[in-house]
Amino acid sequence: MSRNELEGALSAFADAVRFLTRLPVPGGHEPGQPPHPWVLALFPVAGLLLGTLVWTIYWGFSLLFPQSVSDILALGLLALLTGAIHWDGLMDTADALGVPRERRLEVLRDVHVGSFGFIALVFVAGLQWAGLSSLHSWVHGAALILFPVWGRLAMVGVLHGMPDVRDGGGLAGVFIRQSELHHLWWAGGLTLLFTVLLLGVFWAMIVAAGVLGTVLLLRVAFVRLFGGVTGDLIGAACVLAEAAALLLLTRHP
């Protein structure tokens, strides 16, 4: 890899971390400028960073609390590290589904949380917690590291080639315009590599099928229900894919 390629990769990674987390990172794009063209390919790497941080701090939790409590704290830590932006997207999406189609974009812009959003938050967070709490030993540790990776891959998969509901008026439009098929392949390949290394080939294939199925279902649903995607819908896809993958892992012996 040449020096320019290395600098480009580091810049793309810095942009991915900056957009997906609240972690302070040097480098990356200048304020007001679009992110590095390869930023989407490195979304899963930013997810791996998040997962590694959660897994590391989790061991401190586990010295003080039982697994069920530590798992809740781990989920809360991930929300803190990301500014809970994806959970906010899930709540806004659920609230928007509770109104007629012509009002859905208006509800997505509303900063207030309604009853549908609160119910979605409790239900999906409960699914994630139940999935994590049913895992043990090394599988549990692998899941803690990997589930943020799967969610960030789902974001790339949901936005690629989709109509921008806001016609460039939101942050999602920037990523949709930059998304190319090879970015998706790189993101998928990196995710699969991380998953194979930690879970083995068989369970990597199982989780990959689950995440892919979730992405395809959400793409169809978002087009039919909203006419495309927004940043909120992409965030909702992240936490839903995380939940789906964790639930699949509960079948691990």
WOMOLIN-V137987 format. One record per pair of residues at least 6 apart in sequence whose ideal C-beta (glycine too) atoms are under 8 Angstrom apart, sorted by sequence separation. I is the first residue (numbers start at 1). GAP is how many residues later the second one is. If there is no record, write none. Layout:
I | GAP
I | GAP
This chain:
17 | 6
29 | 6
164 | 6
166 | 6
167 | 6
222 | 6
18 | 7
28 | 7
29 | 7
96 | 7
97 | 7
107 | 7
166 | 7
222 | 7
226 | 7
1 | 8
17 | 8
28 | 8
61 | 8
62 | 8
65 | 8
79 | 8
96 | 8
99 | 8
113 | 8
132 | 8
135 | 8
164 | 8
195 | 8
196 | 8
199 | 8
61 | 9
96 | 9
98 | 9
164 | 9
168 | 9
195 | 9
18 | 10
14 | 11
17 | 11
96 | 11
132 | 11
222 | 11
14 | 12
58 | 12
61 | 12
95 | 12
96 | 12
131 | 12
132 | 12
164 | 12
192 | 12
195 | 12
14 | 13
15 | 13
61 | 13
159 | 13
164 | 13
195 | 13
14 | 14
15 | 14
162 | 14
58 | 15
92 | 15
93 | 15
95 | 15
132 | 15
161 | 15
218 | 15
11 | 16
19 | 16
58 | 16
92 | 16
98 | 16
159 | 16
160 | 16
192 | 16
10 | 17
11 | 17
57 | 17
98 | 17
159 | 17
191 | 17
11 | 18
92 | 18
95 | 18
98 | 18
161 | 18
218 | 18
16 | 19
58 | 19
95 | 19
97 | 19
128 | 19
160 | 19
218 | 19
15 | 20
19 | 20
54 | 20
57 | 20
159 | 20
191 | 20
15 | 21
92 | 21
95 | 21
160 | 21
14 | 22
91 | 22
94 | 22
95 | 22
215 | 22
218 | 22
12 | 23
16 | 23
20 | 23
54 | 23
94 | 23
156 | 23
160 | 23
214 | 23
12 | 24
15 | 24
16 | 24
53 | 24
54 | 24
93 | 24
160 | 24
11 | 25
12 | 25
21 | 25
92 | 25
94 | 25
12 | 26
16 | 26
20 | 26
23 | 26
91 | 26
94 | 26
214 | 26
215 | 26
12 | 27
16 | 27
20 | 27
54 | 27
90 | 27
91 | 27
93 | 27
94 | 27
156 | 27
157 | 27
214 | 27
8 | 28
21 | 28
50 | 28
53 | 28
156 | 28
9 | 29
12 | 29
13 | 29
16 | 29
17 | 29
21 | 29
91 | 29
8 | 30
12 | 30
16 | 30
20 | 30
90 | 30
91 | 30
157 | 30
211 | 30
214 | 30
50 | 31
90 | 31
156 | 31
157 | 31
213 | 31
13 | 32
17 | 32
50 | 32
156 | 32
9 | 33
13 | 33
211 | 33
87 | 34
90 | 34
153 | 34
210 | 34
211 | 34
152 | 35
153 | 35
210 | 35
210 | 37
87 | 38
153 | 38
207 | 38
210 | 38
150 | 41
207 | 41
149 | 42
206 | 42
207 | 42
149 | 45
150 | 45
206 | 45
149 | 46
203 | 46
146 | 48
145 | 49
146 | 49
203 | 49
75 | 50
146 | 52
75 | 53
145 | 53
146 | 53
176 | 53
75 | 54
157 | 54
157 | 55
142 | 56
72 | 57
75 | 57
142 | 57
150 | 57
154 | 57
158 | 57
162 | 57
172 | 57
22 | 58
23 | 58
71 | 58
74 | 58
153 | 58
157 | 58
172 | 58
22 | 59
172 | 59
175 | 59
21 | 60
22 | 60
105 | 60
139 | 60
154 | 60
158 | 60
162 | 60
163 | 60
170 | 60
171 | 60
21 | 61
22 | 61
68 | 61
71 | 61
105 | 61
146 | 61
150 | 61
154 | 61
158 | 61
162 | 61
165 | 61
170 | 61
172 | 61
20 | 62
21 | 62
71 | 62
157 | 62
165 | 62
172 | 62
165 | 63
154 | 64
158 | 64
163 | 64
164 | 64
165 | 64
166 | 64
68 | 65
86 | 65
163 | 65
164 | 65
165 | 65
67 | 66
162 | 66
163 | 66
164 | 66
162 | 67
165 | 68
67 | 69
74 | 70
78 | 70
159 | 70
158 | 71
67 | 73
158 | 75
159 | 75
158 | 76
155 | 79
158 | 79
155 | 80
157 | 80
155 | 82
154 | 83
155 | 83
154 | 84
55 | 86
58 | 86
151 | 86
152 | 86
154 | 86
151 | 87
154 | 87
151 | 88
153 | 88
154 | 88
55 | 89
54 | 90
55 | 90
151 | 90
54 | 91
150 | 91
151 | 91
150 | 92
51 | 93
52 | 93
51 | 94
54 | 94
148 | 94
51 | 95
147 | 95
150 | 95
51 | 96
48 | 97
51 | 97
48 | 98
50 | 98
51 | 98
147 | 98
146 | 99
147 | 99
48 | 100
47 | 101
48 | 101
47 | 102
47 | 103
143 | 103
47 | 104
44 | 105
47 | 105
46 | 106
47 | 106
143 | 106
44 | 108
43 | 109
44 | 109
43 | 110
139 | 110
128 | 111
135 | 111
43 | 112
44 | 112
131 | 112
43 | 113
139 | 113
128 | 114
132 | 114
135 | 114
41 | 115
124 | 115
128 | 115
131 | 115
135 | 115
40 | 116
124 | 116
127 | 116
131 | 116
134 | 116
130 | 117
135 | 117
128 | 118
131 | 118
40 | 119
124 | 119
127 | 119
131 | 119
40 | 120
127 | 120
130 | 120
104 | 121
105 | 121
104 | 122
108 | 122
101 | 124
108 | 124
105 | 125
108 | 125
97 | 128
96 | 130
20 | 132
40 | 135
39 | 136
96 | 136
40 | 138
35 | 139
39 | 139
40 | 139
93 | 139
34 | 140
35 | 140
92 | 140
93 | 140
37 | 141
41 | 141
41 | 142
89 | 142
93 | 142
94 | 142
35 | 143
40 | 143
41 | 143
44 | 143
89 | 143
93 | 143
34 | 144
40 | 144
42 | 144
43 | 144
88 | 144
89 | 144
92 | 144
38 | 145
41 | 145
42 | 145
45 | 145
89 | 145
90 | 145
41 | 146
44 | 146
48 | 146
89 | 146
90 | 146
40 | 147
44 | 147
88 | 147
89 | 147
38 | 148
42 | 148
87 | 148
41 | 149
86 | 149
89 | 149
90 | 149
44 | 150
85 | 150
86 | 150
89 | 150
90 | 150
86 | 152
87 | 152
86 | 153
